[in-house]
Amino acid sequence: MNTIVCKFGGTSLADGNNIKRAADIVLSDPSRRYAVVSAPGRRFSEDVKVTDLLYACYKDSVEKGNCSEAFSKIRKRFRSIVDELGLSFDIEPVLDKTEEEIETYKSADFTASRGEYLNARIMAVLLGWEFVDAKDIIFFKENGTLDEKKSYPLIAEKLAEAKHAVVPGFYGTDAHGNIKTFSRGGSDISGSIVARAVNAALYENWTDVSGFLACDPRIVKNPERIGVISFKELRELSYMGANVLHAEAIFPVRKGDIPICIKNTFRPQDAGTLILPSKQYTPQGNIVTGIAGKKDFTVIFLEKSLMNSEIGFARKALSILEKEHINFEHMPSGIDTLSLVIESSYLKGGVLDKLIEEMKDALAPDYIRVLENIALVATVGHGMAKNVGTSARLFAALSEAGINVCMIDQGSSELNIIVGIDNADYEKCVRAVYHEFFEK
């Protein structure tokens, strides 16, 4: 039997009714042997996610020495879930121990992980499956990255002993034996890790949307759903802000050539989006697969005559960023020019002025200019490389929309074209590109 690993999260596990819906989906296919769950999300727009309630517990445990008041909201939330499901599971001792441990450990990571832990305990009882704690199978190295050599064999061994199992997402154990979490949304990564460890035929990620859309529906009304997409395209779109799936969740399954399917817990009949490894992917005929972007970047533009003949110029520029612990997003260059695109959040509090002075001293540029309040928009698709005139269509559409392009960056794979524009033109840019490639 081909094994499917399914992950449920956020809104799709927000209350007892939603958890029952998720359980019914799991049980509808015997190939679904392992379920990874996240903490309960918002039940309504003004609601607070359980993970955020837990961070409040951590704050109280540190500042007040106890978190009884803050934890009462957690207690009430999980009690109501058990009651809604009609389970005979006595969750009170589990909640008592959890509160005690939060106050004892005073660890942000441990506290934040308890939403997944408690939800997985409930889901395991509901399904009648074995509960396997992530702390016993997922391990991190000293530098905070996944310890693959230790984790994958342990996951495979432990889950091979169970016909079916529920695993809490979002956390594992660090090199010192303490609970450590992934970044927010990290249950997606947990599911991907489990899928690779058991060599799953498919990794299903169940959420509250019916797959990836060609662009942000808050900008374009009812954009097309992407039926099939490659890992490379997904990586580009996720990196640029398309956040249906955690960007880092791609890597474990990509190494194992395991497809991902994004599905809607509330509309399981919808096809969703199938994400395929490159060797399994066949371009679907669309020139552009999707459009994504982010605001608030700063571009540092350097110009120096004969820059191309000066050995180490780019290295010197990047070493200045490295010294200040600053990442750069893109580095378009010409014969005598070099541009560094950096998230503006890194450059607050006088950091930008310091960088400029250091670059003047170390690089002696003829000219240096700073562009702020820049948005980046990526147009992504395998079809772009094989269709003559794609760039011309893109820039003609922006010109017709009255959008000034201050930066262009195209990857060597010709999978994407990224343009830098003014923040104020961001939404207009996305609409113009979508209209050109999806509505004409």
C-alpha positions in Angstrom: 0.0 0.0 0.0 1.3 3.5 -0.9 1.6 5.6 2.3 0.2 9.1 2.5 1.3 11.5 5.2 -1.3 14.2 5.9 -0.9 17.4 7.8 -3.7 19.5 9.2 -3.3 22.9 10.6 -4.6 26.3 11.6 -8.3 27.0 11.0 -8.9 23.4 9.9 -8.3 22.4 13.5 -9.8 25.4 15.2 -12.6 23.6 17.1 -14.1 20.2 17.7 -16.3 20.3 14.6 -13.3 21.1 12.4 -11.2 18.5 14.0 -14.0 15.9 13.4 -14.1 17.0 9.8 -10.3 16.5 9.5 -10.6 13.0 11.2 -13.2 12.0 8.7 -10.9 12.9 5.8 -8.1 10.9 7.3 -10.2 7.8 7.8 -11.7 8.1 4.3 -8.5 6.7 2.7 -6.7 3.8 4.3 -3.4 5.0 2.6 -3.4 7.9 5.1 -1.3 6.2 7.8 0.3 9.1 9.5 -1.2 12.5 10.5 0.7 15.6 11.6 -1.3 18.3 13.4 -0.7 21.9 14.4 -2.3 23.9 17.1 -5.9 25.2 16.9 -6.1 28.3 14.8 -8.7 31.1 14.8 -12.4 30.1 15.1 -13.5 33.6 13.9 -11.8 36.8 12.8 -11.4 38.3 16.3 -10.3 35.0 17.8 -6.8 34.4 19.1 -4.7 31.5 17.9 -3.7 29.0 20.6 0.0 29.5 19.9 -0.4 33.2 20.6 -2.2 32.4 23.9 0.7 30.2 24.8 3.2 32.9 24.2 1.2 35.0 26.7 1.5 32.1 29.2 5.3 32.1 28.7 5.4 35.8 29.3 3.4 35.5 32.6 5.5 32.5 33.7 8.7 34.6 33.4 7.3 37.9 34.7 4.9 36.7 37.4 6.3 33.2 38.2 3.0 31.6 37.2 0.7 31.5 34.3 -2.6 30.4 35.8 -4.6 33.3 34.5 -3.3 33.1 31.0 -3.4 29.3 30.9 -7.1 29.3 31.9 -7.9 30.4 28.3 -5.9 27.4 27.0 -7.6 25.1 29.5 -11.1 26.3 28.4 -10.2 26.0 24.7 -9.1 22.4 24.9 -11.9 21.4 27.3 -14.4 22.7 24.8 -12.7 20.8 22.0 -12.9 17.5 23.9 -16.6 18.2 24.9 -17.5 19.1 21.2 -16.0 15.8 20.1 -17.8 13.9 22.8 -14.6 12.1 23.8 -14.2 10.2 27.1 -10.6 11.4 27.1 -9.9 13.0 30.6 -7.7 15.9 29.5 -7.6 17.6 32.9 -4.4 15.8 34.2 -2.7 16.5 30.9 -3.6 20.2 31.1 -2.5 20.3 34.8 0.9 18.8 33.9 1.3 21.2 30.9 0.7 24.2 33.1 3.1 23.0 35.7 5.8 22.3 33.0 5.3 25.8 31.5 5.9 27.4 34.9 8.9 25.2 35.6 10.8 25.3 32.4 10.0 29.0 31.5 11.0 28.2 27.9 9.4 30.0 25.0 9.9 27.1 22.6 8.5 24.5 25.1 5.4 26.7 25.9 4.7 27.4 22.2 4.9 23.7 21.3 2.1 22.7 23.7 -0.7 23.7 21.3 0.5 21.0 18.8 1.1 18.5 21.6 -2.3 18.8 23.1 -4.1 18.8 19.8 -2.2 15.7 18.7 -3.2 14.0 21.9 -6.8 14.7 21.2 -6.6 13.7 17.5 -4.9 10.4 18.4 -7.8 9.5 20.8 -10.4 10.6 18.2 -8.9 8.4 15.5 -7.9 5.6 17.8 -4.3 5.9 16.6 -1.0 5.8 18.4 0.4 9.1 19.6 4.1 9.6 18.8 5.7 12.6 20.4 7.8 14.7 18.0 10.4 15.2 20.8 11.3 11.5 20.5 11.8 11.5 16.7 12.8 14.9 15.4 16.2 16.3 16.5 18.1 19.5 15.8 21.8 20.0 15.6 23.8 22.5 17.8 23.4 25.2 15.0 19.6 24.8 15.0 19.2 22.9 11.8 17.6 19.5 11.5 19.8 16.6 12.4 18.9 14.4 9.4 21.2 11.5 10.2 19.6 11.1 13.6 16.0 12.1 12.8 15.1 10.2 9.7 16.1 6.7 10.9 14.4 7.2 14.2 11.2 8.4 12.6 11.2 5.5 10.1 11.8 3.0 12.9 9.2 4.4 15.3 6.5 4.8 12.8 7.2 1.3 11.2 6.1 -0.1 14.6 2.7 1.7 14.3 0.1 0.9 11.7 -1.2 4.4 12.2 0.1 7.4 14.2 -0.5 11.0 15.0 2.5 13.3 15.4 2.4 16.9 16.7 4.0 19.3 14.3 6.2 22.4 14.9 8.8 21.1 17.3 11.5 18.5 18.1 14.4 18.2 20.5 17.6 20.3 20.4 21.2 19.1 21.0 20.8 19.6 24.7 17.6 17.7 25.2 15.3 20.7 25.3 12.2 21.3 23.2 12.9 23.4 20.1 10.4 24.8 17.6 10.6 25.5 13.9 9.6 29.1 12.8 5.9 29.9 12.8 4.0 27.7 10.5 6.6 25.0 11.0 4.1 22.1 11.2 4.3 22.1 7.4 8.0 21.3 7.8 7.3 18.5 10.4 4.9 16.9 7.9 7.4 17.1 5.2 10.1 15.5 7.4 7.8 12.6 8.3 6.8 12.1 4.7 10.4 11.8 3.6 11.4 9.5 6.6 8.7 7.0 5.7 9.2 7.4 2.0 5.6 8.4 1.5 4.0 8.2 -2.0 2.3 11.6 -1.2 2.4 14.4 1.3 -1.0 16.0 1.7 -1.1 19.5 3.3 -4.7 20.2 4.4 -5.5 23.9 5.0 -8.4 26.3 4.5 -7.8 27.1 0.8 -8.2 25.0 -2.3 -4.6 25.1 -3.3 -2.3 27.8 -4.7 -3.8 30.7 -6.6 -2.1 32.4 -9.5 -1.8 35.6 -7.3 -3.1 37.2 -4.1 -6.9 37.1 -4.1 -6.9 40.3 -2.0 -5.4 42.1 -5.1 -7.1 40.2 -8.0 -10.7 39.0 -7.5 -11.1 35.2 -8.0 -7.6 34.5 -9.6 -7.1 31.1 -11.3 -6.2 28.1 -9.2 -2.8 26.5 -10.1 -3.6 22.9 -10.8 0.0 21.6 -11.1 3.2 23.3 -10.2 6.9 22.3 -9.9 9.0 22.4 -6.8 11.1 25.1 -8.4 8.1 27.3 -9.2 6.7 26.8 -5.7 10.0 27.8 -4.2 10.1 31.0 -6.1 6.5 31.9 -5.3 6.8 31.0 -1.6 10.0 32.9 -1.2 8.3 36.0 -2.7 5.4 35.8 -0.3 2.9 33.2 -1.5 2.4 31.6 1.9 -0.1 28.7 1.6 2.9 26.4 2.5 5.9 27.2 4.6 8.8 27.8 2.2 11.1 25.4 4.1 8.6 22.5 3.8 9.7 21.9 0.3 13.2 20.7 1.0 12.7 17.4 2.8 10.2 16.0 0.2 12.1 17.4 -2.7 15.1 15.3 -1.7 12.9 12.3 -1.6 11.0 13.1 -4.9 7.7 13.1 -2.9 4.8 15.1 -4.4 2.8 17.5 -2.2 -0.9 18.1 -2.6 -2.4 21.2 -1.1 -6.1 20.5 -0.2 -9.0 22.3 1.5 -10.3 20.7 4.7 -13.6 22.5 4.1 -13.9 21.5 0.5 -12.2 18.1 0.2 -13.9 17.5 -3.1 -11.8 20.3 -4.7 -8.8 19.1 -6.7 -6.3 21.4 -4.9 -2.8 22.0 -6.2 -0.3 19.2 -6.9 3.3 20.1 -6.4 5.7 17.8 -8.3 9.5 17.1 -8.4 11.2 18.3 -11.6 11.6 14.8 -12.9 7.8 14.2 -12.6 6.7 17.6 -13.8 5.5 18.4 -17.3 4.8 22.1 -18.1 1.1 22.6 -18.4 1.2 25.0 -21.4 0.8 28.2 -19.4 3.4 30.8 -20.0 3.2 32.1 -16.4 2.3 29.9 -13.5 2.0 32.6 -10.8 2.7 36.1 -9.6 3.9 37.0 -6.1 5.7 39.8 -4.4 6.6 41.7 -1.2 6.9 45.3 -0.2 9.5 47.4 1.7 12.9 46.8 0.2 15.9 49.2 -0.1 18.2 49.2 -3.1 21.8 50.3 -2.7 23.1 51.2 -6.2 26.9 51.4 -6.6 28.6 52.6 -9.7 32.4 52.6 -10.4 34.3 52.8 -13.6 36.1 49.6 -14.6 34.3 47.7 -11.8 34.4 44.6 -13.9 38.2 44.6 -13.9 38.5 45.2 -10.1 39.0 41.7 -8.6 36.9 41.2 -5.4 34.6 44.2 -5.7 31.4 42.2 -5.2 33.0 40.2 -2.4 34.0 43.3 -0.5 30.5 44.7 -0.8 29.0 41.4 0.5 31.5 41.2 3.3 30.3 44.5 4.6 26.8 43.1 4.8 28.1 39.9 6.4 29.9 41.9 9.1 26.6 43.6 10.0 24.7 40.3 9.8 22.5 41.5 7.0 21.0 39.3 4.3 20.6 40.5 0.7 17.7 39.4 -1.6 19.1 40.1 -5.0 22.3 41.5 -6.6 21.7 42.7 -10.2 24.9 43.9 -11.8 26.4 45.5 -15.0 29.9 46.2 -16.2 30.3 49.2 -14.0 27.3 48.9 -11.6 26.2 46.7 -8.7 22.8 46.9 -6.9 22.1 45.3 -3.5 18.5 44.6 -2.7 17.9 44.4 1.1 14.8 44.1 3.3 14.3 47.6 4.8 13.7 46.1 8.2 17.4 45.2 8.4 18.4 48.9 7.9 16.6 50.7 10.7 18.2 52.7 13.5 21.0 54.2 11.5 22.2 50.9 10.0 21.7 52.2 6.5 23.9 55.2 7.0 26.6 53.1 8.6 26.5 50.7 5.6 26.8 53.6 3.2 29.9 55.0 5.0 31.5 51.6 5.1 30.9 51.0 1.4 32.4 54.5 0.6 35.5 53.7 2.6 36.0 50.1 1.4 34.8 50.3 -2.3 35.5 54.0 -3.2 32.5 54.0 -5.7 32.2 56.9 -8.2 28.5 57.1 -7.3 26.2 55.6 -4.7 22.5 56.0 -4.5 19.8 54.6 -2.2 16.2 53.8 -3.3 13.8 53.1 -0.5 10.2 52.0 -0.3 10.7 49.4 -3.1 8.4 46.4 -3.8 9.5 43.3 -5.6 7.1 41.4 -7.9 8.1 38.0 -9.3 6.5 36.6 -12.5 7.2 32.9 -12.4 6.7 30.0 -14.8 8.5 27.3 -16.7 6.8 28.4 -19.9 8.5 31.8 -19.9 11.8 30.4 -21.2 10.2 28.7 -24.2 7.9 31.6 -25.3 9.4 34.4 -27.4 8.4 37.8 -26.3 7.4 37.1 -22.7 9.6 39.9 -21.3 8.3 42.3 -23.9 4.7 41.5 -22.9 5.5 41.9 -19.2 7.2 45.3 -19.6 4.6 46.5 -22.1 1.9 45.7 -19.6 3.7 47.6 -16.9 4.2 50.6 -19.2 0.5 50.6 -20.2 -0.3 50.7 -16.5 2.0 53.7 -15.9 4.4 51.8 -13.7 8.0 52.8 -13.5 10.5 49.9 -13.2 13.6 50.8 -11.2 15.2 47.3 -11.1 15.1 44.1 -13.2 16.5 40.7 -12.2 16.0 37.5 -14.2 17.3 34.2 -12.9 19.7 32.2 -15.1 17.1 29.4 -15.3 14.7 31.9 -16.9 12.1 30.6 -14.5 11.2 34.1 -13.2 11.5 37.8 -13.9 11.6 40.1 -10.8 10.9 43.8 -11.1 11.5 46.4 -8.5 8.8 49.1 -8.3 7.6 51.8 -5.9 5.6 50.4 -3.0 2.7 52.5 -4.1 2.5 50.7 -7.4 2.6 47.2 -5.9 -1.1 46.2 -6.2 -1.4 47.9 -9.6 1.7 45.9 -10.9 0.2 42.6 -9.8 -3.1 43.3 -11.5 -1.4 44.5 -14.7 0.8 41.3 -14.9 -2.2 39.0 -14.1 -4.4 40.7 -16.7 -1.7 40.3 -19.4 -1.0 36.6 -18.9 -4.3 35.2 -17.5 -7.1 37.4 -18.8 -6.1 38.2 -22.4 
